[in-house]
Amino acid sequence: MNRAALNSLLLVLAVVLVGVAYWQWKLRQVPPAEAPQRSDYILREFELTTLGQDGAESFTVRGPYLQRDVGGRSISLVQPRFSFPDADGAGRWQARSDAAWVSPKADQVHLMRQVEMVGPATPAGLRTRFETERMVVFPEADRATSGQRVTITQGDSILTGTGLRADMKAKRFQLLNDVKGRYAPRSP
């Protein structure tokens, strides 16, 4: 091997080693910290009433902490207590959870962690109670859904199942999978 070929081989090897070293150095670099997004506003110990497209109350929420996100205009809540008016105006659906998220147009309320929702009393005085880990309420459509395990209690009757579709207006619900129930006889 002549001297020119050896120099060319060493030059190529040096370029490859420098390239690998630079690539390894780049992998170890920590990206700059992203500037924290500030919320549009924060409310503490609040009560907020949201109106629908027709100007009627969509829902009322109370809680210790509310934060409005800058970009999406959505709202994040901690330990909220929601109140949704019943379709006939006679009662209210009460809901609470550890956390919640409200969409920008307030047409979806996502309840998260230890969700409990209680319907208005029936003429017999019974209330329907839903318990799950996640539920989405559509206030304008008077609907609620869940893909999680749900326990429904009404009086002494208990139903459990996975997946829920609830029509809050008609006070009807449907469990979708793995349904088990214990029905108590109704008092005359």
FENSUL-V359719 format. One record per residue. N is the residue number from 1. RES is the residue in one small letter. SS is DSSP state (@ for helix, = for strand, . for the rest). PHI is phi in whole degrees, -180 to 180 (NA if undefined). OMEGA is omega in radians with two decimals (999 if undefined). Layout:
n:N res:RES ss:SS phi:PHI omega:OMEGA
n:N res:RES ss:SS phi:PHI omega:OMEGA
//
This chain:
n:1 res:m ss:. phi:NA omega:-3.10
n:2 res:n ss:. phi:-86 omega:-3.03
n:3 res:r ss:@ phi:-65 omega:-3.13
n:4 res:a ss:@ phi:-65 omega:3.13
n:5 res:a ss:@ phi:-67 omega:3.12
n:6 res:l ss:@ phi:-64 omega:3.10
n:7 res:n ss:@ phi:-63 omega:3.12
n:8 res:s ss:@ phi:-64 omega:3.12
n:9 res:l ss:@ phi:-64 omega:3.11
n:10 res:l ss:@ phi:-66 omega:3.11
n:11 res:l ss:@ phi:-65 omega:3.12
n:12 res:v ss:@ phi:-63 omega:3.12
n:13 res:l ss:@ phi:-63 omega:3.12
n:14 res:a ss:@ phi:-65 omega:3.13
n:15 res:v ss:@ phi:-63 omega:3.13
n:16 res:v ss:@ phi:-64 omega:3.13
n:17 res:l ss:@ phi:-63 omega:3.10
n:18 res:v ss:@ phi:-64 omega:3.12
n:19 res:g ss:@ phi:-63 omega:3.12
n:20 res:v ss:@ phi:-65 omega:3.14
n:21 res:a ss:@ phi:-63 omega:3.13
n:22 res:y ss:@ phi:-64 omega:3.14
n:23 res:w ss:@ phi:-63 omega:3.10
n:24 res:q ss:@ phi:-63 omega:3.13
n:25 res:w ss:@ phi:-64 omega:3.13
n:26 res:k ss:@ phi:-64 omega:3.14
n:27 res:l ss:@ phi:-65 omega:-3.11
n:28 res:r ss:@ phi:-83 omega:-3.12
n:29 res:q ss:. phi:-72 omega:3.11
n:30 res:v ss:. phi:-87 omega:3.13
n:31 res:p ss:. phi:-65 omega:3.14
n:32 res:p ss:. phi:-62 omega:-3.14
n:33 res:a ss:. phi:-65 omega:3.13
n:34 res:e ss:. phi:-76 omega:3.14
n:35 res:a ss:. phi:-63 omega:-3.12
n:36 res:p ss:. phi:-65 omega:3.11
n:37 res:q ss:. phi:-78 omega:3.08
n:38 res:r ss:. phi:-87 omega:3.10
n:39 res:s ss:. phi:-78 omega:3.10
n:40 res:d ss:. phi:-63 omega:3.03
n:41 res:y ss:= phi:-160 omega:3.12
n:42 res:i ss:= phi:-129 omega:3.06
n:43 res:l ss:= phi:-120 omega:3.07
n:44 res:r ss:= phi:-121 omega:-3.12
n:45 res:e ss:= phi:48 omega:-2.98
n:46 res:f ss:= phi:-118 omega:2.91
n:47 res:e ss:= phi:-138 omega:-3.06
n:48 res:l ss:= phi:-131 omega:3.05
n:49 res:t ss:= phi:-112 omega:-3.13
n:50 res:t ss:= phi:-107 omega:3.14
n:51 res:l ss:= phi:-101 omega:3.12
n:52 res:g ss:. phi:-84 omega:-3.13
n:53 res:q ss:. phi:-60 omega:-3.11
n:54 res:d ss:. phi:-86 omega:3.12
n:55 res:g ss:. phi:90 omega:3.11
n:56 res:a ss:. phi:-84 omega:-3.14
n:57 res:e ss:= phi:-62 omega:3.06
n:58 res:s ss:= phi:-92 omega:3.03
n:59 res:f ss:= phi:-165 omega:3.03
n:60 res:t ss:= phi:-123 omega:3.14
n:61 res:v ss:= phi:-134 omega:3.05
n:62 res:r ss:= phi:-126 omega:3.09
n:63 res:g ss:= phi:176 omega:-3.13
n:64 res:p ss:= phi:-85 omega:-3.03
n:65 res:y ss:= phi:-155 omega:3.07
n:66 res:l ss:= phi:-134 omega:3.11
n:67 res:q ss:= phi:-134 omega:3.09
n:68 res:r ss:= phi:-96 omega:-3.12
n:69 res:d ss:. phi:-76 omega:-3.06
n:70 res:v ss:. phi:-65 omega:-3.01
n:71 res:g ss:. phi:-69 omega:-3.01
n:72 res:g ss:. phi:-90 omega:-3.10
n:73 res:r ss:. phi:62 omega:3.07
n:74 res:s ss:. phi:-87 omega:-3.09
n:75 res:i ss:= phi:-124 omega:3.04
n:76 res:s ss:= phi:-110 omega:-3.08
n:77 res:l ss:= phi:-129 omega:3.06
n:78 res:v ss:= phi:-116 omega:3.14
n:79 res:q ss:. phi:48 omega:-3.12
n:80 res:p ss:. phi:-78 omega:3.04
n:81 res:r ss:= phi:-126 omega:-3.09
n:82 res:f ss:= phi:-96 omega:3.05
n:83 res:s ss:= phi:-137 omega:-3.13
n:84 res:f ss:= phi:-108 omega:-3.13
n:85 res:p ss:= phi:-67 omega:3.07
n:86 res:d ss:. phi:-71 omega:-3.08
n:87 res:a ss:. phi:-60 omega:-3.11
n:88 res:d ss:. phi:-89 omega:3.08
n:89 res:g ss:. phi:79 omega:-3.08
n:90 res:a ss:. phi:-82 omega:-3.09
n:91 res:g ss:. phi:-146 omega:-3.13
n:92 res:r ss:= phi:-139 omega:2.98
n:93 res:w ss:= phi:-90 omega:3.14
n:94 res:q ss:= phi:-106 omega:-3.14
n:95 res:a ss:= phi:-137 omega:3.06
n:96 res:r ss:= phi:-147 omega:-3.14
n:97 res:s ss:. phi:-161 omega:3.10
n:98 res:d ss:. phi:-76 omega:-3.13
n:99 res:a ss:= phi:-148 omega:3.10
n:100 res:a ss:= phi:-154 omega:3.08
n:101 res:w ss:= phi:-136 omega:3.13
n:102 res:v ss:= phi:-115 omega:-3.10
n:103 res:s ss:. phi:-65 omega:-3.08
n:104 res:p ss:. phi:-56 omega:-3.14
n:105 res:k ss:. phi:-95 omega:3.14
n:106 res:a ss:. phi:59 omega:3.10
n:107 res:d ss:. phi:-95 omega:3.07
n:108 res:q ss:. phi:-137 omega:3.05
n:109 res:v ss:= phi:-122 omega:3.13
n:110 res:h ss:= phi:-98 omega:3.10
n:111 res:l ss:= phi:-96 omega:-3.05
n:112 res:m ss:= phi:-132 omega:3.06
n:113 res:r ss:= phi:65 omega:3.11
n:114 res:q ss:= phi:50 omega:-3.11
n:115 res:v ss:= phi:-83 omega:3.05
n:116 res:e ss:= phi:-137 omega:3.12
n:117 res:m ss:= phi:-130 omega:-3.08
n:118 res:v ss:= phi:-122 omega:-3.13
n:119 res:g ss:. phi:-85 omega:3.10
n:120 res:p ss:. phi:-67 omega:-3.11
n:121 res:a ss:. phi:-68 omega:3.05
n:122 res:t ss:. phi:-79 omega:3.08
n:123 res:p ss:. phi:-57 omega:3.11
n:124 res:a ss:. phi:-82 omega:3.11
n:125 res:g ss:. phi:91 omega:-3.14
n:126 res:l ss:. phi:-87 omega:3.07
n:127 res:r ss:. phi:-117 omega:3.07
n:128 res:t ss:= phi:-94 omega:-3.11
n:129 res:r ss:= phi:-121 omega:3.07
n:130 res:f ss:= phi:-108 omega:3.05
n:131 res:e ss:= phi:-131 omega:-3.12
n:132 res:t ss:= phi:-161 omega:3.11
n:133 res:e ss:= phi:-98 omega:-3.13
n:134 res:r ss:= phi:-153 omega:3.11
n:135 res:m ss:= phi:-150 omega:3.07
n:136 res:v ss:= phi:-115 omega:3.12
n:137 res:v ss:= phi:-109 omega:3.08
n:138 res:f ss:= phi:-110 omega:-3.00
n:139 res:p ss:. phi:-60 omega:-3.11
n:140 res:e ss:. phi:-67 omega:-3.12
n:141 res:a ss:. phi:-94 omega:-3.09
n:142 res:d ss:. phi:54 omega:3.13
n:143 res:r ss:= phi:-129 omega:3.02
n:144 res:a ss:= phi:-144 omega:3.12
n:145 res:t ss:= phi:-138 omega:3.04
n:146 res:s ss:= phi:-154 omega:3.05
n:147 res:g ss:= phi:-104 omega:-3.08
n:148 res:q ss:= phi:-94 omega:3.03
n:149 res:r ss:= phi:-67 omega:-3.07
n:150 res:v ss:= phi:-127 omega:3.01
n:151 res:t ss:= phi:-114 omega:3.14
n:152 res:i ss:= phi:-116 omega:-3.14
n:153 res:t ss:= phi:-123 omega:3.01
n:154 res:q ss:= phi:-142 omega:-3.04
n:155 res:g ss:. phi:65 omega:3.11
n:156 res:d ss:. phi:-96 omega:3.13
n:157 res:s ss:= phi:-87 omega:-3.12
n:158 res:i ss:= phi:-133 omega:3.03
n:159 res:l ss:= phi:-121 omega:3.03
n:160 res:t ss:= phi:-131 omega:3.12
n:161 res:g ss:= phi:-175 omega:3.12
n:162 res:t ss:= phi:-106 omega:-3.12
n:163 res:g ss:= phi:88 omega:-3.10
n:164 res:l ss:= phi:-142 omega:2.92
n:165 res:r ss:= phi:-129 omega:-3.12
n:166 res:a ss:= phi:-124 omega:3.03
n:167 res:d ss:= phi:-102 omega:-3.05
n:168 res:m ss:. phi:-69 omega:-3.13
n:169 res:k ss:. phi:-70 omega:-3.12
n:170 res:a ss:. phi:-86 omega:-3.10
n:171 res:k ss:. phi:58 omega:3.10
n:172 res:r ss:= phi:-123 omega:3.12
n:173 res:f ss:= phi:-141 omega:-3.13
n:174 res:q ss:= phi:-138 omega:3.00
n:175 res:l ss:= phi:-93 omega:-2.94
n:176 res:l ss:= phi:-96 omega:-3.06
n:177 res:n ss:= phi:-142 omega:3.02
n:178 res:d ss:= phi:49 omega:-3.05
n:179 res:v ss:= phi:-84 omega:3.04
n:180 res:k ss:= phi:-132 omega:-3.11
n:181 res:g ss:= phi:-147 omega:3.02
n:182 res:r ss:= phi:-132 omega:-3.09
n:183 res:y ss:. phi:-102 omega:3.07
n:184 res:a ss:. phi:-98 omega:3.11
n:185 res:p ss:. phi:-64 omega:3.13
n:186 res:r ss:. phi:-81 omega:3.09
n:187 res:s ss:. phi:-76 omega:3.13
n:188 res:p ss:. phi:-70 omega:999
//
